[in-house]
Amino acid sequence: MKTKKLKFKTVILSDIHLGTRFCKVDEVIDFLKHVQCEKLILNGDIIDGWSLARRGGWTRKHTKFVRLVLKMVEKNRTEVIYLRGNHDEILGKLRSMAFGSLRIVEEHIHKTKKGNYLVVHGDCFDTITKNYKVLALAGDIGYQSLLRLNRYYNLYLRWRGKEYFSLSKYIKAKVKHAVSFISRFETHLEKLATKRECSGIICGHIHSPDNKMINNIHYLNSGDWVESMTAIVEREEGEFEVIEYQKFKKQFEDFADVFTPPPLEAVSLTSLSSTG
């Protein structure tokens, strides 16, 4: 029996963090198995070199993800663009290299029917990551500890019959410094896209999925596969959506093997909005 697939023009993933114990590798593999696309953009932090340097948690399933991407290149002739992030910065030594239809680049211009989109991971606008590596590593260890705490807390919530709760998302929403950081991050990217004369910008890095207008620039963030489990997809018409894995799963259960998805409002995590 063939695997049912959703057909998109482009799929964009970031921040999978293979090599960590908390990446949702089963979910991202299942997602990729159920999509068909002309182009797959892996926008940084796909492999977590920082975690692997601390012995990490690489498993056979993480290897399975890599094999699945290579299978998409070989059998489906999918174009794969891999942008290095700060956690997989070792790939910077391989940038501008091509392996068939798989290319490793520093940044990418994605051309659509509605204009060009600049694709960058986004860590270049994180001053701590860029200039204070020791602090960034300490912050990463703290984040891993928070995820560990979050896991046990949600086991307790499940036992009580309550829904999943993300401590990191709560902190991002409530801590003034975190909110300010995200706002500055988005502003920097909006200015970069304007400077490059692009209609929009696509990034990852901060693990906060989004889809909105910032002045005249369309800002998209693909989120992550540690907590949010989100991806950006582009339809044939050039429309982008941020979709959530669980909502995505519900869309194809009753359809044919390969099909063009229904209007993506039904599967979107965030609808297009404007900010001043």
C-alpha positions as CSV (number, residue, x, y, z in Angstrom):
1,M,0.0,0.0,0.0
2,K,1.4,3.4,-1.0
3,T,1.9,6.1,1.6
4,K,-0.5,8.9,1.2
5,K,1.2,12.2,0.4
6,L,0.4,15.9,0.4
7,K,1.9,17.7,-2.6
8,F,3.6,21.1,-2.2
9,K,5.9,23.1,-4.3
10,T,8.3,23.7,-1.4
11,V,8.7,22.5,2.2
12,I,10.9,24.3,4.7
13,L,12.2,22.8,7.9
14,S,14.6,24.1,10.5
15,D,15.8,23.4,14.1
16,I,15.3,19.6,14.1
17,H,18.4,19.2,16.4
18,L,19.2,15.6,15.5
19,G,21.6,14.3,18.1
20,T,19.6,15.6,21.1
21,R,17.3,13.5,23.2
22,F,14.4,15.9,22.9
23,C,14.1,16.2,19.1
24,K,10.8,14.9,17.7
25,V,12.5,12.6,15.2
26,D,9.6,10.2,14.8
27,E,7.2,13.1,14.0
28,V,9.5,14.8,11.4
29,I,10.2,11.5,9.7
30,D,6.5,10.8,9.5
31,F,5.9,14.4,8.1
32,L,8.5,13.9,5.4
33,K,7.1,10.5,4.4
34,H,3.8,12.2,3.8
35,V,4.8,15.1,1.6
36,Q,5.9,15.4,-2.0
37,C,7.8,18.6,-3.0
38,E,10.0,20.0,-5.7
39,K,12.3,21.7,-3.3
40,L,13.1,20.9,0.4
41,I,14.9,23.7,2.3
42,L,16.7,22.6,5.5
43,N,17.2,25.9,7.2
44,G,19.8,25.3,9.8
45,D,20.3,23.4,13.1
46,I,19.2,20.1,11.5
47,I,22.1,18.3,13.2
48,D,23.0,19.5,16.7
49,G,26.8,19.5,16.8
50,W,26.9,21.2,20.2
51,S,24.9,18.3,21.8
52,L,27.0,15.7,20.0
53,A,30.2,17.3,21.4
54,R,28.7,16.6,24.8
55,R,28.0,12.9,23.7
56,G,24.4,13.9,22.7
57,G,21.9,11.3,21.8
58,W,22.3,10.2,18.2
59,T,20.2,7.1,17.4
60,R,19.3,4.9,14.4
61,K,16.2,7.0,13.9
62,H,18.3,10.1,13.4
63,T,20.3,8.2,10.8
64,K,16.9,7.2,9.2
65,F,16.0,10.9,8.8
66,V,19.3,11.6,6.9
67,R,18.6,8.5,4.7
68,L,15.1,9.7,4.0
69,V,16.3,13.1,2.8
70,L,18.9,11.4,0.5
71,K,16.1,9.1,-0.8
72,M,14.1,12.2,-1.7
73,V,17.1,13.5,-3.7
74,E,17.8,10.2,-5.4
75,K,14.3,8.8,-6.2
76,N,12.0,11.8,-6.2
77,R,14.6,14.2,-7.7
78,T,13.8,16.7,-5.0
79,E,16.1,19.8,-4.9
80,V,17.5,20.0,-1.3
81,I,19.0,23.3,0.0
82,Y,20.8,22.9,3.3
83,L,21.7,26.2,5.1
84,R,24.0,25.9,8.1
85,G,22.9,27.0,11.5
86,N,24.8,27.8,14.6
87,H,24.4,24.3,16.0
88,D,25.6,22.7,12.8
89,E,28.2,25.4,12.0
90,I,30.8,22.7,11.1
91,L,28.9,22.5,7.8
92,G,30.1,26.0,7.1
93,K,33.3,24.4,5.8
94,L,31.3,22.7,3.1
95,R,29.2,25.7,2.1
96,S,28.9,26.4,-1.6
97,M,29.3,22.7,-2.3
98,A,26.9,20.6,-4.3
99,F,26.2,16.8,-4.1
100,G,23.9,16.3,-7.1
101,S,20.7,18.2,-6.3
102,L,21.7,18.7,-2.7
103,R,23.5,22.0,-2.0
104,I,25.0,23.4,1.2
105,V,24.8,27.2,1.3
106,E,25.1,30.1,3.7
107,E,21.9,31.8,2.5
108,H,19.4,31.3,-0.3
109,I,17.2,33.3,-2.6
110,H,13.9,31.5,-3.0
111,K,12.1,32.7,-6.1
112,T,8.3,32.6,-6.1
113,K,5.5,33.9,-8.4
114,K,5.0,36.7,-5.9
115,G,8.6,37.8,-5.5
116,N,12.0,36.7,-4.1
117,Y,12.3,35.5,-0.5
118,L,15.7,35.6,1.4
119,V,16.2,32.4,3.3
120,V,18.7,32.6,6.3
121,H,18.9,30.6,9.5
122,G,18.9,33.8,11.6
123,D,21.8,33.3,14.0
124,C,23.7,36.1,12.5
125,F,21.4,38.5,14.4
126,D,21.9,36.8,17.7
127,T,24.8,38.6,19.3
128,I,25.2,36.0,22.1
129,T,25.5,33.2,19.6
130,K,27.7,35.2,17.3
131,N,30.1,36.9,19.8
132,Y,29.9,34.9,23.0
133,K,30.1,31.2,22.2
134,V,30.7,30.2,25.9
135,L,27.5,32.0,27.0
136,A,25.6,30.5,24.0
137,L,26.8,27.0,25.0
138,A,25.7,27.6,28.7
139,G,22.4,28.8,27.5
140,D,22.0,25.7,25.4
141,I,22.7,23.5,28.4
142,G,20.1,25.5,30.3
143,Y,17.6,25.0,27.5
144,Q,18.2,21.2,27.5
145,S,17.6,21.2,31.3
146,L,14.4,23.1,30.8
147,L,13.2,20.5,28.2
148,R,14.1,17.7,30.7
149,L,12.0,19.4,33.4
150,N,9.2,20.0,30.9
151,R,9.2,16.3,30.0
152,Y,8.6,15.2,33.6
153,Y,6.1,18.0,34.2
154,N,4.0,16.9,31.2
155,L,4.2,13.3,32.4
156,Y,2.5,14.5,35.5
157,L,-0.1,16.5,33.5
158,R,-0.8,13.5,31.4
159,W,-1.4,11.4,34.5
160,R,-3.8,14.1,35.7
161,G,-5.6,14.0,32.3
162,K,-4.5,17.5,31.3
163,E,-3.1,18.8,28.0
164,Y,0.6,19.3,27.1
165,F,2.1,22.5,28.4
166,S,5.4,24.1,27.0
167,L,7.5,25.8,29.7
168,S,9.8,27.4,27.2
169,K,6.9,28.9,25.2
170,Y,5.5,30.3,28.4
171,I,8.8,31.8,29.4
172,K,9.2,33.4,25.9
173,A,5.7,34.9,26.2
174,K,6.1,36.2,29.7
175,V,9.7,37.2,30.2
176,K,10.2,40.8,29.0
177,H,13.8,40.2,27.8
178,A,12.8,37.2,25.7
179,V,9.9,39.2,24.1
180,S,12.2,42.1,23.4
181,F,14.9,39.8,21.9
182,I,12.3,38.2,19.4
183,S,11.1,41.7,18.5
184,R,14.6,42.9,17.7
185,F,15.4,39.7,15.9
186,E,12.4,40.2,13.6
187,T,13.2,43.9,13.0
188,H,16.8,43.0,11.9
189,L,15.5,40.4,9.5
190,E,12.9,42.8,8.0
191,K,15.6,45.4,7.4
192,L,17.9,42.8,5.8
193,A,15.1,41.7,3.4
194,T,14.5,45.3,2.5
195,K,18.1,45.9,1.8
196,R,18.3,42.8,-0.5
197,E,15.1,44.0,-2.3
198,C,13.2,40.9,-1.4
199,S,9.5,40.6,-0.8
200,G,10.0,38.4,2.2
201,I,12.3,36.6,4.5
202,I,12.3,33.0,5.8
203,C,14.2,32.0,9.0
204,G,14.4,29.7,12.0
205,H,16.7,29.8,15.0
206,I,14.4,31.2,17.7
207,H,12.0,28.3,17.7
208,S,9.0,30.6,17.4
209,P,6.9,29.8,14.3
210,D,5.3,32.8,12.7
211,N,3.7,34.2,9.5
212,K,3.1,37.9,9.3
213,M,3.8,41.2,7.6
214,I,6.4,43.5,9.1
215,N,5.9,46.8,7.3
216,N,6.2,45.7,3.6
217,I,8.1,42.5,4.3
218,H,6.5,39.0,4.6
219,Y,8.2,37.4,7.7
220,L,8.1,33.6,8.1
221,N,9.7,31.5,10.8
222,S,9.5,27.7,10.5
223,G,9.6,27.1,14.3
224,D,11.3,23.8,15.4
225,W,11.0,20.1,15.8
226,V,11.8,20.1,19.5
227,E,8.4,21.5,20.8
228,S,6.3,23.3,18.2
229,M,6.7,20.6,15.4
230,T,6.0,23.1,12.6
231,A,7.1,23.6,9.0
232,I,6.6,26.1,6.2
233,V,5.0,25.0,3.0
234,E,4.6,26.8,-0.3
235,R,1.7,26.0,-2.7
236,E,1.9,26.1,-6.5
237,E,0.4,29.6,-6.5
238,G,3.3,30.9,-4.3
239,E,1.2,31.1,-1.1
240,F,3.1,30.2,2.1
241,E,1.7,28.7,5.3
242,V,3.1,27.6,8.6
243,I,1.6,24.2,9.4
244,E,1.6,22.2,12.6
245,Y,2.3,18.5,12.5
246,Q,-0.7,17.3,14.5
247,K,-3.1,19.4,12.3
248,F,-1.3,18.3,9.2
249,K,-1.8,14.6,10.1
250,K,-5.6,15.0,10.2
251,Q,-5.6,16.5,6.6
252,F,-4.6,13.4,4.6
253,E,-6.1,10.5,6.5
254,D,-9.1,10.2,4.2
255,F,-7.6,11.3,0.9
256,A,-6.0,9.6,-2.2
257,D,-2.3,8.7,-2.5
258,V,-0.9,12.0,-3.9
259,F,-3.0,15.1,-4.0
260,T,-2.9,18.9,-3.9
261,P,-4.0,19.9,-0.4
262,P,-7.3,21.8,0.3
263,P,-7.1,25.5,1.2
264,L,-4.4,25.7,3.8
265,E,-6.4,27.9,6.2
266,A,-7.6,24.5,7.5
267,V,-4.1,23.4,8.4
268,S,-2.3,26.7,9.1
269,L,-0.9,27.4,12.5
270,T,-0.9,31.1,11.9
271,S,-2.8,33.2,9.4
272,L,-1.3,36.1,7.6
273,S,-1.4,39.2,9.7
274,S,0.0,42.7,9.8
275,T,2.0,44.5,12.4
276,G,2.9,48.1,12.6
